[in-house]
Amino acid sequence: MEVSSAVLLPVEAEGFARSLEQMAFRDIGSPGWLKQHEYIEKLNIQGILNASANEDEFVKEYLSTYKKISVLIHDLISVEIWKLKIFPVLCQLQDFKPKSTFPIYMVIHHEATIVNLLETILYHKEACESADEIILDLIDYCQRKLMFLATQSDNCETQREDRMLMKDLSDAVSLQELKKQSELLEFDISLKSLTILRYITDHIDSLPLSALTRLLNIHNLPCLLVQLVEHSPWSKYKEGQLQKYSDGRWHTVTSEDRLKMTKLDGQVWIALYNLLLRTECQQKYDINSFTKNQLLKLRRFLTEVLIDQLPNLVELQKFLSHLSVVEPPPPKKELILQQIPEIWDQIHKENFGKWKAIAKYQVKQALNPSEEDLRQQALRWAETYNLDVMESLIPEKPKCGYCGAEGSKRCSRCQTEWYCGRQCQVQHWQKHKQACNLMADAMKKLKEELNIQP
């Protein structure tokens, strides 16, 4: 990866990381909050660039050293609650007709930004350790997102067909359409939460003892993971063809790749392996008759093809075979002072009964800015979300929208579709025309609203 693709220099990243601070719930969407969101977004992009290029991950180092991961987790849960409590109120306010949904989208997008950043840095043990007891709040957050995934077992067609990058922002011309985008974004956020949970299980020996109890006996996450193995919400059939979700979009699976394990499948199995096979987990996990029956459902999925792709699963297979013929011993009884997560309850307690008042305050103070403020925000974010930089984060080279070969030229009108040559672009035009027109018209409208010169 060339140095020119960097978003931040190390000294800039250090300054941004040190400046992060816990913000009040009512200040979500304010100028100060948006500035911090910009810092986090740039740290996120730079962190992905460093990890992808196997370079010095200085973003992770600074966030861990300055104990800022707890700030990220607090922000994450704050926006989660904002989406549940404040956003629905905004959609119902009769007198709220914003000039642009851009500031509101920034708030909704903030959760995805932090999840992306945590997915990158929590791969490392020291990052998990630096979260201290706030890791309990993150465990609860991941459990809520996995519960959401478990309800997607019907693989409904409401899941998006294409990745949602900032280029989709201009499509959200109303609050109701923005609400739909938020619902679609939830799927990606939940999948990334699965990866975060897997990393947490990798570092169990470095976490507070309460974290282990919360994973195993409070939330019984092994059984929740069994549901995900059974229903595989990242797989679906469309028009008789198997599709699997990866890298932000659905891909049609060829017949020879149907049994190939995806990254998401792997995350579930590794998390199960960690939670069931580690000695400290076996000593803590209370396996009753219900739990035993749920876990034994995994046996039919542990085929030779699967184990060939992830050989360590043979140990899980042996564990389940043993579990099927014996009663597991009761967990060790130990006197432990249990820590409990505080962020979710604290925000609800401080703001209970005030949701509508907070929504009106945020509309007045932040979510309906002047045209000049809106224009300045858009210009800053256009610089942050540089297409060339964003494309460098995609692991695969772009594919031709018509034949699937490596793309070399992008549609000059909408800037979203790629082609290997002029002939494929012409052949694909009738299918691409409607989407291209919508995207081009939306971008033109946004620029006109913000008075941005081409």
C-alpha positions in Angstrom: 0.0 0.0 0.0 1.5 3.4 -1.0 2.0 6.0 1.7 0.0 8.4 -0.4 -3.2 6.5 0.4 -2.8 7.5 4.1 -5.6 9.6 5.6 -3.7 10.5 8.8 -0.1 10.9 9.8 0.8 9.2 13.1 1.1 12.6 14.9 -2.4 13.5 13.6 -3.9 10.2 14.7 -2.4 10.6 18.1 -3.9 14.1 18.4 -7.3 12.8 17.3 -7.2 9.9 19.7 -6.2 12.0 22.7 -9.0 14.5 22.0 -11.8 11.9 22.2 -14.1 12.5 25.1 -17.3 11.1 26.5 -20.2 13.4 25.4 -23.6 14.0 26.9 -26.5 12.2 25.2 -28.3 15.4 24.5 -25.3 16.7 22.6 -25.5 14.1 19.9 -25.5 15.8 16.5 -24.0 19.0 17.9 -21.1 20.7 16.1 -18.7 19.4 18.8 -20.1 15.9 18.4 -19.9 16.0 14.6 -16.2 17.1 14.9 -15.5 14.1 17.1 -17.3 11.9 14.7 -15.1 13.2 11.9 -12.0 12.3 14.0 -13.3 8.8 14.7 -14.2 8.3 11.0 -10.6 9.3 9.9 -9.2 7.0 12.6 -11.4 4.2 11.4 -10.3 4.6 7.7 -6.6 4.9 8.7 -6.9 1.8 11.0 -8.3 -0.3 8.2 -5.6 1.0 5.8 -2.8 0.0 8.2 -4.3 -3.4 9.0 -4.9 -4.2 5.3 -1.3 -3.3 4.4 0.1 -5.1 7.5 1.7 -1.8 8.6 2.3 -0.4 12.0 -1.2 -0.1 13.5 -0.6 3.2 15.3 -4.3 3.9 15.5 -4.8 0.9 17.7 -1.7 1.8 19.8 -3.0 5.4 20.5 -6.5 4.3 21.3 -5.3 1.7 23.7 -2.5 3.8 25.3 -4.8 6.7 26.0 -7.7 4.5 27.3 -10.1 5.8 24.6 -11.8 2.4 23.7 -14.2 3.0 26.6 -15.1 6.3 25.0 -15.8 4.5 21.7 -18.0 1.9 23.5 -20.0 4.7 25.3 -20.5 6.5 22.0 -21.6 3.2 20.3 -24.3 2.6 22.9 -25.4 6.2 23.0 -26.2 6.2 19.3 -27.8 2.8 19.6 -30.2 4.3 22.2 -30.6 7.5 20.1 -31.8 5.4 17.1 -34.3 3.6 19.3 -35.6 6.6 21.3 -34.9 9.8 19.5 -35.0 9.0 15.8 -38.6 7.7 15.8 -39.7 10.9 17.6 -38.0 13.0 14.9 -39.9 11.1 12.2 -43.2 12.0 13.9 -42.5 15.7 14.5 -45.0 17.5 12.3 -43.1 20.7 12.1 -39.7 19.2 11.4 -38.9 19.5 7.7 -35.1 19.6 7.5 -33.4 21.1 4.4 -31.2 18.0 4.3 -31.1 14.7 6.1 -27.3 14.9 6.0 -26.8 15.7 9.8 -29.2 12.9 10.8 -27.4 10.5 8.6 -24.2 11.4 10.3 -25.6 10.3 13.6 -27.0 7.0 12.2 -23.7 6.3 10.4 -21.7 6.9 13.6 -22.7 3.5 15.0 -21.4 1.8 11.9 -18.2 3.8 12.0 -17.4 2.8 15.6 -18.3 -0.9 14.9 -15.9 -0.8 12.0 -13.1 0.7 14.1 -13.6 -1.8 17.0 -13.7 -4.7 14.5 -10.2 -3.6 13.4 -8.5 -2.9 16.7 -10.1 -5.6 19.0 -8.3 -8.3 17.1 -5.4 -7.3 19.3 -5.3 -8.5 22.9 -4.0 -5.2 24.3 -7.0 -3.3 22.8 -9.4 -5.7 24.6 -7.5 -5.3 27.9 -7.6 -1.5 27.7 -11.4 -1.5 27.6 -11.3 -2.7 31.3 -14.7 -3.3 32.8 -16.5 -1.4 29.9 -16.0 -4.7 27.9 -19.1 -5.9 29.8 -21.2 -3.2 28.0 -19.7 -4.2 24.7 -20.6 -7.9 25.4 -24.2 -6.8 26.0 -24.2 -4.7 22.9 -23.0 -7.7 20.8 -25.6 -9.9 22.3 -28.3 -7.5 21.3 -27.0 -7.5 17.7 -26.7 -11.3 17.6 -30.3 -11.5 18.7 -31.2 -9.3 15.8 -29.4 -11.6 13.4 -31.2 -14.6 14.9 -34.5 -13.0 13.9 -33.3 -12.8 10.3 -33.6 -16.5 9.8 -36.1 -16.2 7.0 -33.4 -14.4 4.9 -36.0 -11.9 3.9 -35.6 -9.9 0.7 -35.4 -6.6 2.7 -31.7 -7.1 3.0 -29.8 -4.8 0.7 -28.4 -5.9 -2.6 -25.4 -3.5 -2.7 -23.0 -2.0 -0.2 -24.1 1.2 1.5 -21.3 3.7 1.4 -21.5 7.4 1.7 -22.4 7.5 -2.0 -25.9 6.4 -0.9 -26.4 9.5 1.3 -28.0 11.5 -1.4 -30.8 8.9 -1.9 -32.1 9.7 1.6 -34.3 12.7 0.6 -36.8 12.1 3.4 -36.8 11.0 7.0 -38.8 7.9 6.0 -36.3 6.9 3.4 -33.5 7.5 5.9 -35.3 5.2 8.3 -35.2 2.5 5.7 -31.5 3.0 5.2 -31.0 2.8 9.0 -32.8 -0.5 9.1 -30.6 -1.9 6.3 -27.4 -0.6 7.9 -28.4 -2.6 11.0 -27.6 -5.8 9.2 -24.0 -4.9 8.5 -23.6 -3.6 12.0 -24.8 -6.8 13.5 -22.5 -8.9 11.3 -19.5 -6.9 12.4 -20.6 -7.3 16.0 -20.3 -11.0 15.5 -16.7 -10.6 14.5 -16.1 -8.4 17.6 -17.7 -11.0 19.8 -15.4 -13.6 18.3 -12.3 -11.4 19.1 -13.6 -11.0 22.7 -13.7 -14.8 23.1 -10.2 -15.0 21.7 -9.0 -12.9 24.7 -11.1 -14.4 27.5 -8.0 -15.0 29.7 -7.3 -11.2 29.7 -10.9 -10.1 30.6 -12.5 -9.5 33.9 -14.0 -12.7 35.5 -17.5 -11.1 35.2 -17.1 -11.0 31.4 -16.9 -14.8 31.3 -20.0 -15.2 33.5 -21.8 -12.7 31.3 -20.9 -14.5 28.1 -21.8 -18.0 29.3 -24.5 -17.9 32.0 -26.1 -14.5 31.8 -26.6 -14.4 28.0 -25.9 -18.1 27.2 -24.1 -17.0 24.0 -23.2 -20.6 22.9 -26.9 -21.4 22.4 -27.4 -18.1 20.6 -24.5 -19.0 18.3 -26.1 -22.4 17.7 -29.1 -20.5 16.3 -26.9 -18.6 13.9 -25.3 -21.8 12.7 -28.7 -23.3 12.1 -30.2 -20.3 10.2 -27.2 -18.7 8.7 -28.7 -15.2 8.1 -25.9 -14.3 5.8 -27.0 -16.9 3.2 -30.2 -16.9 1.1 -31.7 -18.3 -2.0 -32.8 -15.9 -4.7 -34.4 -17.1 -8.0 -33.2 -20.6 -7.2 -29.5 -19.5 -6.7 -27.6 -19.6 -3.4 -26.2 -16.2 -2.4 -23.9 -15.3 0.5 -23.2 -12.0 2.1 -19.6 -10.7 2.3 -17.8 -7.4 2.0 -21.0 -5.5 2.1 -23.0 -7.2 -0.6 -24.7 -10.4 -1.7 -22.7 -12.7 -4.0 -24.1 -15.6 -6.0 -22.2 -18.8 -5.0 -21.1 -21.1 -7.8 -21.8 -24.8 -7.4 -18.2 -25.7 -6.6 -18.1 -23.1 -3.8 -21.4 -24.1 -2.1 -19.7 -25.9 0.7 -16.9 -23.4 1.1 -16.9 -21.8 4.6 -17.4 -18.0 4.6 -15.7 -15.6 6.9 -18.9 -15.2 8.9 -19.3 -19.0 9.3 -15.8 -19.1 10.5 -16.4 -16.4 13.1 -19.3 -18.4 14.6 -17.4 -21.6 14.8 -14.3 -20.1 16.3 -16.4 -18.3 18.9 -18.1 -21.6 19.8 -14.7 -23.3 20.0 -13.4 -20.7 22.4 -16.5 -20.7 24.6 -16.9 -24.5 24.8 -13.3 -25.9 24.7 -11.3 -23.5 26.9 -10.7 -24.9 30.4 -11.8 -21.7 32.2 -15.1 -21.7 30.2 -15.9 -25.4 30.9 -15.4 -24.7 34.6 -17.9 -21.8 34.5 -20.5 -22.9 31.9 -23.7 -24.3 33.5 -24.8 -26.9 30.9 -28.3 -28.0 31.8 -30.5 -30.3 29.8 -31.8 -27.5 27.6 -28.4 -26.2 26.9 -27.1 -29.7 26.2 -29.8 -30.4 23.6 -29.1 -27.1 21.9 -25.4 -27.7 21.7 -25.9 -31.2 20.3 -27.6 -29.7 17.3 -24.1 -28.7 16.1 -23.1 -32.3 15.4 -25.0 -32.5 12.1 -23.1 -29.5 10.8 -19.6 -30.8 11.7 -19.1 -32.6 8.4 -15.7 -33.7 7.0 -15.8 -30.9 4.5 -16.2 -28.3 7.3 -13.5 -29.8 9.5 -11.1 -29.9 6.5 -11.5 -26.2 6.3 -11.1 -25.5 10.0 -9.3 -28.6 11.5 -9.5 -27.4 15.1 -13.2 -28.2 14.9 -12.4 -31.9 15.3 -11.8 -31.1 19.0 -15.3 -29.6 19.2 -16.7 -32.7 17.5 -15.1 -34.9 20.1 -16.4 -32.6 22.9 -20.0 -32.9 21.6 -19.7 -36.7 21.2 -18.6 -36.9 24.8 -21.4 -34.6 25.9 -24.0 -36.8 24.2 -23.3 -39.8 26.4 -22.5 -38.2 29.8 -24.0 -35.6 32.1 -21.7 -32.5 32.3 -20.4 -31.8 35.8 -21.9 -28.7 37.6 -19.9 -25.5 37.2 -17.5 -24.7 40.0 -19.0 -22.6 42.7 -17.0 -19.5 43.5 -17.8 -16.4 45.4 -17.3 -13.6 42.8 -18.4 -10.0 43.1 -20.2 -9.5 39.8 -19.6 -6.3 37.9 -22.6 -5.2 35.8 -22.7 -3.0 32.6 -23.7 0.6 33.4 -23.8 2.6 30.1 -27.2 1.4 28.8 -29.0 1.7 32.2 -27.3 5.0 33.0 -28.3 6.7 29.8 -31.9 5.4 30.2 -32.1 6.5 33.8 -30.7 10.0 33.1 -33.1 10.6 30.1 -36.2 8.6 31.0 -39.3 10.6 30.1 -37.3 13.2 28.3 -36.9 11.7 24.8 -39.3 14.1 23.1 -37.8 17.1 24.7 -34.3 16.0 23.8 -35.4 15.4 20.2 -36.8 18.9 20.0 -33.7 20.4 21.6 -31.4 18.6 19.1 -33.6 19.8 16.1 -33.2 23.3 17.4 -29.5 23.2 18.2 -28.0 20.8 15.6 -30.1 18.7 13.3 -31.5 21.5 11.2 -28.4 23.7 10.4 -28.3 26.7 8.2 -27.5 26.3 4.5 -23.9 27.6 5.0 -23.2 25.3 7.9 -24.6 22.4 5.9 -22.5 23.3 2.9 -19.3 23.4 5.1 -20.2 20.0 6.6 -20.7 18.5 3.2 -17.4 19.8 1.9 -15.5 18.4 4.9 -17.1 15.0 4.5 -16.5 15.0 0.7 -12.8 15.3 1.6 -13.0 12.6 4.2 -14.8 10.1 2.0 -12.5 10.4 -1.0 -13.6 7.6 -3.4 -10.0 6.7 -4.2 -9.2 6.2 -0.5 -12.5 4.3 0.1 -11.8 1.9 -2.8 -8.4 1.1 -1.4 -10.2 -0.4 1.6 -12.0 -2.9 -0.6 -10.0 -6.3 -0.5 -11.1 -7.2 -4.1 -10.5 -5.3 -7.2 -13.8 -3.9 -8.8 -15.7 -6.3 -11.1 -17.3 -5.5 -14.4 -21.0 -5.0 -13.9 -21.8 -7.0 -17.0 -19.4 -9.9 -17.4 -17.8 -10.0 -13.9 -14.2 -9.6 -15.2 -11.8 -7.1 -13.5 -13.2 -3.6 -13.9 -10.9 -0.9 -15.2 -13.2 2.0 -15.9 -16.0 3.5 -13.8 -19.3 4.9 -15.1 -18.5 8.6 -15.4 -22.1 9.6 -14.7 -22.9 7.9 -11.4 -19.4 6.9 -10.3 -20.7 3.6 -8.8 -20.6 0.9 -11.4 -17.4 -0.5 -13.0 -16.8 -2.1 -16.5 -13.9 -3.9 -18.2 -14.5 -2.0 -21.4 -16.8 0.1 -23.5 -18.6 -2.9 -25.0 -19.8 -4.3 -21.7 -20.9 -0.8 -20.6 -23.1 -0.5 -23.7 -24.5 -4.0 -23.2 -25.3 -3.3 -19.6 -26.8 0.1 -20.1 -30.5 -0.9 -20.2 -30.2 -2.7 -16.9 -28.0 0.0 -15.3 -29.9 3.0 -16.7 -32.5 3.4 -14.0 -30.0 3.2 -11.1 -27.6 5.4 -12.9 -30.2 8.1 -13.5 -31.4 8.0 -9.9 -27.9 8.3 -8.5 -26.8 11.1 -10.9 -30.0 13.1 -10.3 -29.7 12.7 -6.5 -26.1 13.9 -6.5 -27.0 16.8 -8.8 -29.9 17.8 -6.4 -27.6 17.6 -3.4 -25.0 19.8 -5.0 -27.6 22.3 -6.0 -29.1 22.4 -2.5 -25.6 23.0 -1.0 -24.5 25.4 -3.8 -21.5 23.3 -4.6 -19.9 24.1 -7.9 -19.0 21.1 -10.1 
